[in-house]
Amino acid sequence: MPTSAPAPILSLRDAELTLGGRVLWSGLDLDVAPGEFVAVLGANGSGKTSLLKVVLGQHPLSAGTATFLGEPVHHGGRRIGYVPQQRLADEGTPLRGRDLVGLGVDGHRWGVALPTRARREKIDALLAAVGAEHYGNAPIASLSGGEQQRLRIGQALAGDPALLLCDEPLLSLDLRAQGVVSRLIDDNRRARGFGVLFVTHDINPVLEVVDRVLYLAGRRFRIGTPDEVLRSEVLSDLYQSPVDVIRARGRVVIVGTPDQSHVHGHDHDHGADLP
Ligand SMILES: Nc1ncnc2c1ncn2[C@@H]1O[C@H](COP(=O)(O)OP(=O)(O)OP(=O)(O)O)[C@@H](O)[C@H]1O
């Protein structure tokens, strides 16, 4: 008997987003299945972060629908984890690693505090899930970018998300930490079955773990596997100008997009992230 595909956790239908009088994208159809890892790529200003904000109920669509677990998306919806685009913690912040994770635990209790011991055990379990048990008591400002990102992911997992939204979580991390954080998200989505919508300007650190890519450019988009989307003819058509996609040593390099800073694959070779 044929088995039917599981219902998507997130569905956008004929979705259009207008911000500041400008249409960022339109006609967007996107389904994210349970456990699926979707990377969101595209030029600066193409509306990647804004897509996450639509899912968070912070930006209303100008047309179409967006549903999460069968209900229209809305602000403050439960079971969506969010790792925001943020720089490293300020020097002098008094928060320890476990306090950061604890904010996630408390944030999902809707005013009903957990007993102290249960709360501590939950935080310990989350620290272990992200491999951060050794620095739970360290002030977060003393931790590396990769260590802080682990804690942020632990915080985002506190609400048992069905969907994890990540906005450039690898920014400012070195190559090794990018690999560690990517694997951590991948391991947890496999173990816990949540879907992932992962905004990134560089596909390479997650190329091996993504199921599909959503590429936004010039109000339009393409969705498919990396092999289907990251092709010269597909991106040239999307950008309406010649773009070359080069595969070299397992990496994808995209050359010729109108947005000059958006060149995948060059940045890490030089050990620095482009903005
Ligand atoms: N609240 C808002 N009101 C008006 N315009 C906005 C608002 N939020 C974002 N924008 C504009 O919408 C466009 C898309 O922004 P967004 O942050 O989604 O792009 P992005 O694809 O994530 O870009 P980047 O790769 O540079 O982070 C930008 O031109 C931005 O200035």
The ligand as an ORCA input file, in Angstrom:
! r2SCAN-3c Opt
* xyz 0 1
  N       9.941     46.491      8.761
  C      10.367     46.833      7.539
  N       9.822     47.882      6.881
  C      10.221     48.236      5.647
  N      11.197     47.593      4.976
  C      11.787     46.556      5.576
  C      11.408     46.111      6.891
  N      12.160     45.038      7.226
  C      12.987     44.826      6.173
  N      12.766     45.717      5.200
  C      13.450     45.792      3.895
  O      13.122     44.594      3.209
  C      14.242     44.143      2.452
  C      14.544     42.702      2.792
  O      15.094     42.617      4.090
  P      15.576     41.230      4.697
  O      16.269     41.541      5.984
  O      14.456     40.272      4.732
  O      16.602     40.751      3.582
  P      17.639     39.563      3.601
  O      17.400     38.782      2.360
  O      17.577     38.816      4.882
  O      18.978     40.369      3.458
  P      20.465     40.171      4.041
  O      21.058     39.025      3.281
  O      21.108     41.475      3.700
  O      20.331     39.921      5.529
  C      15.372     45.102      2.763
  O      15.459     46.009      1.695
  C      14.944     45.772      4.038
  O      15.444     47.066      4.110
*
